[in-house]
Structure formats: structure tokens, C-alpha cells
Amino acid sequence: MNDFTGELAALGTAICFSFGSVMFTFAGRAIGSPLVNRARLLVAMLGVVLLHWLLMGEPLPLDAGVTPWFWLGVSGFVGLAAGDAFLFQAFVLIGPRLSMLLMALAPVMGAVLAWIFLGETLQMQEIAGITLTIAGIAWVVSENRGKPKLSHDGIDSGRTYLLGVLCGLGGAAGQAGGLVLSKIGLANDFPALSGNLIRLTVALILIWLFAIVRGEVISSFRTLRAHPRAVLLLTGGAIMGPISGVWLSLIAVQRASIGVASTLMALTPIFLIPISRIVFKERVSSTAILGTMLAFSGTVLLFV
């Protein structure tokens, strides 16, 4: 009997990511997206370690075995380190609404990758869903071409907008790959909280090693000390995103099919339409709303 745990977790993921993306956008415009990505992983790691200790009786799942650590570790790099680095830069360049709309391409990318590399077939309905999703996103993106209304530094250029779109696509690719790899790592009912912690641990180590190589560790903490409001925002975003949102997303992919989970998590850009209107005072046109709904309809059609 299906208790809809996975579906409800996926819906909760979309809500958490909606509010988390807004917080990360404000923080990124204050201190830069690379530092936000590094710092929020540190905050999230501390929170999840404490939560794991309280609920699972140990700070780290060191006895989980090689297979979960490998697949979930690679998932953490692909999704949390690389993919989110692109996504956070997209937040800064084109805002959370358009960035998260581009993330609706994640299930489409997953389906296409499975077709290319795993030999899975695509039915006509699935092809139609892919077409609708791409068409809806292209409709919204083309309407906003060359006018990034949410640019924090006054830049209003087609190049900035194009870069933001490309970063959004990179974020979608990272999420698609991360979810598929997580599904493998969470096999045999592996605890989702432990899976989240493994992903965070590997991503945190890799991203801070990169900062050490670039000599940015000391400057990172100096910048954080000089911007307490940004620290508060990225802490809130970390609670909503890497802690609550990612945990719920792993429960979703464990308890429901990747298709259903991805579809419900794709509701984020729809939730962000009223949020962007209220928080950013962004004028959202009827075309943008229709295009967003079209993209979501295509995602649903892909997996029903």
C-alpha cells in the first residue's frame, strides 16, 4: 500500500527549495555565489551531523560500506558541489524564478541520458512531454532575453542573461546526474539522512580543497565576518536547502520513482512566481506564467 511518503517528501522539497533559493540569491548578491556555495555546505554539514548523531546514534555513517559511500559521494560532487555552483551563479545573474524554471529540465535530461547511455526507450508520450517542457522553458527564456530584471549590479546585457541561462542549464544537469546516482546509492533501504550526510561530506571536502588550492580560505572567512546579514541568509538557505530540502529529496527518490519525485520537485518555479512578485517586486507576465505552466505540464506528461 502506497502511503505517499515519497510524493509528500518531493512536494516538501519543492517548497524548501523555493524559499531557500530566495535566501541564497540575496546572499550571493552580497558576497558572491562561490562563497555562498562553500559556506552553506559548511553550515549544512554541521546541522546534518548533529541531526544524524541524535537520530542515528553516530555523527557519520562510517560503517555504511564502500558502495553507498562511492555512489552517494559521486552524487554529492555532481549535484551539490558542481551542479549547485552553476545554480547559485544563475541566481545572481537571472534571479531564482528563471533559474529554478531551468531546473525543470532536470527530469528531461535524466530521461534523455537514460535513452542514450542505458538503452531505455522513449515512448511517444514521453517525447511529447520533453517537447512541451523544452518549449515552455524556451518561451519564458526568449521573452526575457537581454533584460535580466533582477540584476543586482545594474548590468542589463544579453551576455549576462545568456551566461545566467547557461549556468541554470548546468545546475539542471547536476541535479539530474545527482538524483540518478543517489538512487543507486540508496538501494536496499539505505537511510536517506545518512545518504544526505555522505553527499554533503564529500561535496564539502572537495569544494574546500579547491578553495585551499586557490588560496581563498582566509579571505572567505574575512568576507563572511564582514557580512553578518549574508551569513544569516545563507544559514537560512542551508536549513531550507541542503538540510531539509535535500533530505526530503532523498526520501522522495527512495520511496517514489525518480520520475514522480522529479515531477513534484519541478513545482518549485511555479511556487516562485508569487514569491518573486512579493519579495523581488518582479513583474511576472502572463506569458511567463503560461510558459512555466507549459513546462510543468510537459514534465508531468513525461512521467505519468
Order of alpha helices (4+ residues) and beta strands (2+ residues): alpha-alpha-alpha-alpha-alpha-alpha-alpha-alpha-alpha-alpha-alpha-alpha-alpha-alpha
